[in-house]
Amino acid sequence: MIQGKKLFRQFQKRVRKLPGLLTAYTRSGEPEDLHRLRVGLKKLKAFCYLMGKTGAMKNPPAGLEDTRRLFQEAGAVRDRWMELQLLSKLEGLPENISGPCSAMEAETRLGFMTRATTHLEKLQQLVQAPDPGFGKIRNRTLEKLYRKQLQKLAVSLSQKGLRERLHPCRKKIKRLMILYAIHGEESMDLRPDLKYMDQLQDQIGKWHDTEMVLKILPNTREIIPIRKKLEVVGAGQLARAVSLASGFQNKALSKGRI
């Protein structure tokens, strides 16, 4: 049994880290600080997902909705930065391709910085928010939810048309990894293979990043040779991801029962 007071303390712990993480990035502009901010937001997002699914947080505090917008905006900055990193590795890429992408990355990052003060104010309000009245979560409720989400993922990863579902599945895998880190080991009999799940989400992430670059490369005569090389890389990444995803349920629970 996880008591409401403990859940509120865990909620506060995650929220209190966010203002410092946001401030660190706005001061440095470094990708590492942006990554730490996004990880902090992902942990809060996964925690709130758990609260919502179990009914433990029926009245979300004011300011929580803004963390979702902050996460989306931080994700946009990360995507533009990653595109630039991948483009820089492509030999023979014309300046008329990399130049606009660099300008878009700078514009996205500047827009984020401009809105950071407002986001910081909302985060401070969230830090000061009183206990919204967390309810308790039974261990069996938590395990049932986790098992159900694993089974849904297994079905999704085994059906045709997997390519279109890989990235959404990756988000769900990462969420399950975070949820297990929050309460899993102490509250559930399940012992998921987190190393395998991390390998799978990482491989899907590599493929998705390649796909993002292919989407911004024009299909012109001078770019076709570059696209073909990148398509070969992407095909290999996709094949490895699909291979890893095969038999997900058995692999993910190779260390424990379901």
Secondary structure, 3 states (H helix, E strand, C coil): CECHHHHHHHHHHHHHHHHHHHHHHHHHCCHHHHHHHHHHHHHHHHHHHHHHHHCCCCCCCCCHHHHHHHHHHHHHHHHHHHHHHHHHCCCCCCHHHHHHHHHHHHHHHHHHHHHHHHHHHHHHHHHHCCCCCCCCECHHHHHHHHHHHHHHHHHHHHCCCHHHHHHHHHHHHHHHHHHHHHHHHHHCCCCCCHHHHHHHHHHHHHHHHHHHHHHHCCCCCCCHHHHHHHHHHHHHHHHHHHHHHCCHHHHHCCCCCC
